[in-house]
Amino acid sequence: MASTPALDYAAASLTSTRLDADVYHPHDPLTASEISLASSCFRTEMLNRGLRSIKSCAVTLLEPPKAEVIAYLGLPTSPTDLTPNKTGVRPARRAEAHLIDVLTGDFYVTTCTFPTGGGRPVLDGVEKMPKGVQPAITLEEMDAAEEVVRNDPEIIRLCAEVGVSQDQIMADCWSIGYEHRFGDGLRLQQAFLYARLGPDEHLYAHPLDFNAVVDTNNKKVLKIDFAPHCTNPSRPDELSGTTEPHSVEGDSLADSGRRRIAPQPERMDYLPDLIKAERAKHGEEWDVRRDIKPLQVIQPEGVSFEMRGNEIKWQNWKMHIGFNDREGIVLSTVQYFDRDEKRYRPIFYRTSFAEMVVPYAAAPWPHPRKFAFDVGEYGLGRLGTYKP
């Protein structure tokens, strides 16, 4: 295929990258340069295949086989392995990307290998995943879905009916997974709607009485759902309507068996400056507590641990600290120094927060879809904060 300006630009923008051999570990996260190199490699391949509407959801390290890592580092494989063999053969360093064709909704997993001496990576393969398989939702996609919801004419009309203006509409967008009403080829989000009565005001105090299902790739609202209402506080199972999913073509408000419910109108500020300003309007004085003495954590002689690249030594422990978009922090090759035998003993090869499932479990539709896989659907590495 003839080279295009986009292909030429991608090739020209590539630069060599090498990792410091003295502190290298096979589980080191990809560097910024490696991510750029891998992205250019994958983007070029997709352009060569005629796919020009590709969205990248993740580019991350493809970890080497366990046996190769153990051999390279010379790690013991059992408590009785007193003389582990260290080959020094560095495992191939590879990257994996999750790509979406936003026109068709197809999901591709691509891999490449970095040359040992540095330079442009070599493409290993491109796999088109089965229909219905989706990568994790990105922050950009959640922001885009909120914009879709806030500008949808029908949602603006429904909000106006209960006294909420367009500038007050806020959406908390969640992955919805597979939704049988729409088939298995769409990338869907469910937007839980709220009203924010002022800048930085507590929006969760003002839930709206409907939700929206959004087509992420095509950026449009597919369905507005009204949940049934509890008619007897002492009997939560007594509802105004069915718990079954409402028909896409039907009237969801009629199916819910209830009238519209306006959000509660009082401001519910929680930030100190907003609370103080609101109280001042009513002639009241208010302030945060001032009786707490300062807390200072200092180490005048320095830290008690030692870092060598991404490997940390602390007390008798030695481990590698990795990071990826899905799991966040990953601890690997965790060892403990046996003072009696004067050697490190293996504890864990790899340990991470593999998944966290939060089922909200409310029966009325659409709340059963409020079922968050925090790791697989959103990524702890993406949503975590670096602040202590």
C-alpha positions as CSV (number, residue, x, y, z in Angstrom):
1,M,0.0,0.0,0.0
2,A,1.3,3.4,-0.9
3,S,2.5,5.6,2.0
4,T,0.1,8.4,3.0
5,P,1.0,11.7,4.8
6,A,-0.4,10.2,8.1
7,L,1.9,7.1,7.7
8,D,4.9,9.3,6.9
9,Y,4.3,11.5,9.9
10,A,3.9,8.5,12.2
11,A,7.2,7.0,11.0
12,A,9.1,10.2,11.2
13,S,7.9,10.9,14.7
14,L,9.4,7.7,16.1
15,T,12.5,7.9,18.2
16,S,14.7,5.2,19.8
17,T,14.2,4.2,23.4
18,R,16.3,2.2,25.8
19,L,15.9,1.2,29.4
20,D,18.6,1.5,32.0
21,A,20.0,-2.1,32.2
22,D,21.2,-1.5,35.8
23,V,17.7,-1.1,37.2
24,Y,15.7,-2.9,34.6
25,H,12.9,-5.3,35.7
26,P,10.7,-7.2,33.2
27,H,7.6,-5.8,34.9
28,D,8.6,-2.2,34.6
29,P,5.6,-0.2,33.2
30,L,5.9,1.2,29.7
31,T,7.7,4.5,29.5
32,A,6.2,7.5,27.8
33,S,8.5,7.0,24.9
34,E,7.5,3.3,24.6
35,I,3.8,4.2,24.7
36,S,4.4,6.7,21.8
37,L,6.4,4.2,19.8
38,A,3.8,1.4,20.3
39,S,0.9,3.8,19.5
40,S,2.5,4.9,16.3
41,C,3.2,1.2,15.3
42,F,-0.4,0.3,15.9
43,R,-1.9,3.4,14.3
44,T,0.2,2.8,11.2
45,E,-1.0,-0.8,10.9
46,M,-4.6,0.2,11.2
47,L,-4.2,2.9,8.5
48,N,-2.6,0.3,6.3
49,R,-5.7,-1.9,6.8
50,G,-7.9,1.0,5.8
51,L,-9.3,1.7,9.3
52,R,-9.2,5.5,9.8
53,S,-11.6,6.0,12.7
54,I,-9.6,4.1,15.4
55,K,-9.8,5.1,19.1
56,S,-7.2,4.0,21.5
57,C,-8.5,2.9,24.9
58,A,-5.3,1.6,26.4
59,V,-1.6,0.9,25.7
60,T,0.1,-1.2,28.4
61,L,2.9,-3.6,29.1
62,L,2.3,-7.2,27.9
63,E,4.0,-9.1,30.7
64,P,6.5,-11.8,29.8
65,P,5.9,-15.4,30.6
66,K,6.5,-16.2,34.3
67,A,9.2,-18.8,33.7
68,E,11.3,-16.3,31.6
69,V,11.1,-13.6,34.3
70,I,12.1,-16.1,37.1
71,A,15.1,-17.3,35.0
72,Y,16.2,-13.8,34.1
73,L,16.1,-12.6,37.7
74,G,17.4,-15.9,39.2
75,L,14.5,-16.3,41.6
76,P,14.0,-19.5,43.6
77,T,11.0,-21.5,42.6
78,S,10.4,-23.3,45.9
79,P,11.5,-23.2,49.6
80,T,14.1,-25.9,48.9
81,D,15.5,-24.2,45.8
82,L,18.7,-23.0,47.4
83,T,20.7,-22.4,44.3
84,P,18.4,-20.8,41.7
85,N,19.8,-20.5,38.2
86,K,20.1,-17.0,36.8
87,T,20.2,-17.0,33.0
88,G,20.4,-13.3,32.5
89,V,18.5,-13.7,29.3
90,R,16.2,-10.7,29.1
91,P,12.6,-11.5,28.2
92,A,11.2,-9.8,25.2
93,R,9.6,-6.5,26.0
94,R,6.1,-6.2,24.5
95,A,3.2,-3.8,24.5
96,E,-0.5,-4.4,24.0
97,A,-3.2,-2.0,22.9
98,H,-7.0,-2.0,23.0
99,L,-8.4,-0.2,19.9
100,I,-12.0,0.5,18.8
101,D,-13.2,1.3,15.3
102,V,-15.8,3.9,16.2
103,L,-17.6,3.5,12.9
104,T,-18.3,-0.3,13.2
105,G,-17.8,-0.8,17.0
106,D,-15.3,-3.5,16.3
107,F,-12.7,-4.1,19.1
108,Y,-9.1,-5.0,18.2
109,V,-6.2,-6.2,20.5
110,T,-2.8,-5.4,19.0
111,T,0.6,-6.4,20.2
112,C,4.2,-5.4,19.3
113,T,7.8,-6.3,20.5
114,F,10.5,-3.7,21.2
115,P,14.0,-4.5,19.9
116,T,16.5,-5.2,22.7
117,G,18.8,-2.5,21.5
118,G,16.0,0.1,21.3
119,G,14.2,1.6,18.3
120,R,10.9,1.1,16.6
121,P,8.8,-1.9,17.7
122,V,7.8,-4.7,15.5
123,L,4.2,-5.6,15.1
124,D,3.3,-9.0,16.4
125,G,-0.3,-9.3,15.5
126,V,-3.8,-7.8,15.3
127,E,-6.8,-9.8,16.7
128,K,-10.4,-8.7,16.1
129,M,-12.3,-9.7,19.2
130,P,-15.7,-11.4,19.1
131,K,-18.8,-9.2,18.8
132,G,-19.9,-8.0,22.2
133,V,-16.4,-8.0,23.8
134,Q,-15.5,-4.4,24.9
135,P,-12.5,-2.8,26.5
136,A,-12.8,-0.6,29.7
137,I,-14.6,2.7,29.4
138,T,-12.2,5.7,29.3
139,L,-12.5,9.0,31.1
140,E,-12.8,10.8,27.8
141,E,-15.8,8.5,26.9
142,M,-17.5,9.2,30.2
143,D,-17.1,13.0,29.7
144,A,-18.4,12.7,26.1
145,A,-21.4,10.8,27.2
146,E,-22.3,13.5,29.7
147,E,-22.1,16.1,27.0
148,V,-24.4,14.0,24.9
149,V,-27.0,13.8,27.7
150,R,-26.8,17.4,28.7
151,N,-27.5,18.5,25.1
152,D,-30.2,16.0,24.2
153,P,-33.5,17.9,23.4
154,E,-35.8,15.3,25.1
155,I,-33.7,15.2,28.3
156,I,-33.7,19.0,28.4
157,R,-37.5,19.0,28.1
158,L,-37.9,16.4,30.8
159,C,-35.6,18.3,33.2
160,A,-37.6,21.5,32.5
161,E,-40.8,19.8,33.6
162,V,-39.4,19.4,37.1
163,G,-37.8,22.8,37.3
164,V,-34.2,21.9,36.3
165,S,-32.5,24.1,33.7
166,Q,-30.0,22.8,31.1
167,D,-27.0,24.3,32.9
168,Q,-28.0,22.4,36.0
169,I,-28.1,19.0,34.4
170,M,-25.3,16.7,35.5
171,A,-24.8,13.1,34.5
172,D,-22.8,10.3,36.2
173,C,-22.1,7.9,33.4
174,W,-21.5,4.2,34.1
175,S,-20.7,1.2,32.0
176,I,-23.8,-0.9,31.4
177,G,-22.1,-3.9,29.8
178,Y,-24.3,-6.1,27.6
179,E,-27.9,-4.8,27.3
180,H,-30.2,-7.2,25.5
181,R,-32.6,-4.4,24.4
182,F,-29.9,-3.0,22.1
183,G,-28.0,-6.1,20.9
184,D,-24.3,-7.0,21.4
185,G,-22.6,-4.7,19.0
186,L,-22.9,-1.3,20.8
187,R,-20.6,0.4,23.3
188,L,-23.1,1.5,25.9
189,Q,-23.2,3.7,29.0
190,Q,-26.0,4.4,31.5
191,A,-26.2,8.0,32.7
192,F,-27.6,8.6,36.2
193,L,-28.9,12.2,36.2
194,Y,-28.7,14.8,38.9
195,A,-29.3,18.6,39.3
196,R,-26.5,20.8,40.5
197,L,-28.0,24.0,41.9
198,G,-24.8,26.0,41.8
199,P,-21.0,25.7,41.1
200,D,-19.5,22.9,43.3
201,E,-22.8,22.2,45.0
202,H,-23.6,18.7,46.1
203,L,-25.2,17.2,43.0
204,Y,-25.9,13.8,44.6
205,A,-28.5,15.4,46.9
206,H,-30.7,16.1,43.8
207,P,-31.2,12.9,41.8
208,L,-33.5,13.1,38.9
209,D,-36.2,10.5,38.4
210,F,-35.0,9.0,35.1
211,N,-31.9,7.6,33.5
212,A,-30.5,7.5,29.9
213,V,-28.7,4.9,27.9
214,V,-26.1,6.3,25.6
215,D,-24.4,4.9,22.5
216,T,-20.8,5.9,23.2
217,N,-19.4,5.6,19.7
218,N,-22.3,7.2,17.9
219,K,-22.8,9.8,20.7
220,K,-26.6,9.6,20.9
221,V,-29.3,8.8,23.5
222,L,-30.9,5.4,22.8
223,K,-33.5,5.2,25.6
224,I,-34.8,7.1,28.6
225,D,-35.8,4.9,31.5
226,F,-38.1,5.8,34.4
227,A,-37.8,3.5,37.4
228,P,-41.0,2.5,39.3
229,H,-41.6,4.1,42.7
230,C,-41.9,2.4,46.0
231,T,-45.5,2.9,47.1
232,N,-45.2,1.6,50.7
233,P,-42.1,2.5,52.7
234,S,-42.5,-0.5,55.0
235,R,-42.7,-2.9,52.0
236,P,-39.9,-2.1,49.6
237,D,-41.2,-4.8,47.2
238,E,-44.4,-3.0,46.6
239,L,-43.7,-0.9,43.5
240,S,-45.8,1.3,41.2
241,G,-44.6,-0.5,38.1
242,T,-42.8,-3.6,36.8
243,T,-39.1,-4.4,37.5
244,E,-38.8,-5.7,34.0
245,P,-36.8,-3.6,31.4
246,H,-39.0,-1.3,29.5
247,S,-39.5,-1.7,25.8
248,V,-37.3,0.6,23.7
249,E,-40.2,1.8,21.7
250,G,-42.6,2.1,24.6
251,D,-43.5,4.9,27.0
252,S,-41.1,4.3,30.0
253,L,-42.9,6.8,32.2
254,A,-46.2,5.0,31.7
255,D,-44.5,1.7,32.3
256,S,-43.2,3.0,35.6
257,G,-46.8,3.5,36.8
258,R,-46.1,6.8,38.5
259,R,-46.0,10.5,38.1
260,R,-42.9,12.7,37.7
261,I,-40.9,13.3,40.9
262,A,-39.0,16.6,41.2
263,P,-35.6,16.7,42.9
264,Q,-35.5,18.2,46.4
265,P,-34.9,22.0,45.9
266,E,-32.7,22.9,48.9
267,R,-29.0,23.4,48.4
268,M,-26.9,20.7,50.1
269,D,-23.4,22.2,50.2
270,Y,-20.5,20.4,51.8
271,L,-17.5,22.5,50.9
272,P,-16.7,24.9,53.9
273,D,-16.6,28.1,51.8
274,L,-20.0,27.3,50.3
275,I,-21.5,26.5,53.7
276,K,-20.1,29.7,55.2
277,A,-21.5,31.8,52.3
278,E,-24.9,30.2,52.5
279,R,-25.1,30.7,56.3
280,A,-24.0,34.3,55.9
281,K,-27.0,35.0,53.7
282,H,-29.2,34.2,56.7
283,G,-27.1,36.3,59.1
284,E,-25.5,33.3,60.7
285,E,-21.8,32.8,61.5
286,W,-20.2,29.5,60.7
287,D,-16.6,28.1,60.5
288,V,-14.7,24.9,60.4
289,R,-13.2,23.5,63.7
290,R,-10.2,25.4,64.8
291,D,-9.3,23.3,67.9
292,I,-7.3,20.6,66.1
293,K,-3.6,21.0,66.6
294,P,-1.2,20.6,63.6
295,L,0.0,17.1,62.7
296,Q,3.4,16.8,61.2
297,V,5.0,13.6,59.8
298,I,8.8,14.1,59.5
299,Q,11.8,11.8,59.0
300,P,14.9,13.9,59.9
301,E,17.2,11.0,59.1
302,G,15.6,10.1,55.8
303,V,13.4,7.2,54.7
304,S,13.7,3.6,55.9
305,F,13.4,2.1,52.5
306,E,15.6,2.0,49.4
307,M,14.5,2.4,45.8
308,R,16.4,0.9,42.8
309,G,14.5,1.7,39.7
310,N,11.0,0.3,40.5
311,E,12.3,-2.2,43.0
312,I,11.9,-1.3,46.7
313,K,13.8,-2.7,49.7
314,W,12.3,-2.2,53.1
315,Q,13.2,-4.0,56.3
316,N,13.7,-7.6,55.1
317,W,11.3,-7.2,52.1
318,K,12.2,-6.7,48.5
319,M,9.6,-6.3,45.7
320,H,8.9,-4.7,42.4
321,I,6.3,-2.0,42.2
322,G,4.5,-1.8,38.8
323,F,1.5,0.1,37.6
324,N,-1.1,-0.3,34.8
325,D,-4.3,1.4,33.8
326,R,-6.5,-1.6,34.8
327,E,-5.3,-2.7,38.2
328,G,-3.3,0.3,39.4
329,I,-0.4,-0.8,41.6
330,V,1.0,-4.3,41.0
331,L,3.4,-5.9,43.4
332,S,5.6,-8.6,41.9
333,T,8.6,-10.8,42.7
334,V,7.9,-10.2,46.4
335,Q,10.7,-11.8,48.5
336,Y,11.6,-11.8,52.2
337,F,15.2,-12.1,53.5
338,D,15.8,-15.2,55.7
339,R,18.4,-14.1,58.2
340,D,19.1,-17.7,59.3
341,E,19.9,-19.0,55.8
342,K,21.1,-15.6,54.5
343,R,18.9,-15.7,51.4
344,Y,15.7,-14.3,50.0
345,R,12.6,-16.5,50.1
346,P,9.9,-16.1,47.4
347,I,6.5,-15.0,48.8
348,F,4.4,-13.9,45.8
349,Y,5.2,-13.8,42.1
350,R,2.6,-11.3,41.4
351,T,-0.2,-9.7,43.4
352,S,-2.7,-7.0,42.6
353,F,-6.3,-5.8,43.1
354,A,-7.7,-8.1,40.3
355,E,-11.4,-6.9,40.6
356,M,-13.8,-5.1,42.8
357,V,-17.5,-5.7,42.2
358,V,-20.1,-3.4,43.7
359,P,-23.7,-4.7,43.1
360,Y,-26.2,-2.1,44.2
361,A,-28.9,-4.7,44.0
362,A,-32.0,-2.6,43.8
363,A,-34.8,-4.5,42.0
364,P,-36.5,-1.8,39.9
365,W,-35.2,-1.4,36.4
366,P,-32.7,0.1,35.5
367,H,-31.0,-0.1,38.9
368,P,-29.9,-3.8,38.4
369,R,-27.5,-2.3,35.8
370,K,-25.9,-0.2,38.5
371,F,-23.4,-3.0,39.0
372,A,-19.9,-1.7,38.8
373,F,-16.8,-3.8,38.0
374,D,-14.4,-1.1,39.2
375,V,-11.3,-2.7,37.8
376,G,-12.4,-4.3,34.6
377,E,-14.9,-1.6,33.4
378,Y,-13.2,1.6,34.6
379,G,-9.6,0.8,35.7
380,L,-8.2,1.6,39.2
381,G,-5.1,2.9,37.5
382,R,-7.1,5.5,35.6
383,L,-9.4,6.5,38.4
384,G,-6.9,6.3,41.3
385,T,-5.3,9.4,42.8
386,Y,-1.6,9.9,43.4
387,K,-2.3,11.9,46.5
388,P,-2.0,10.1,49.9
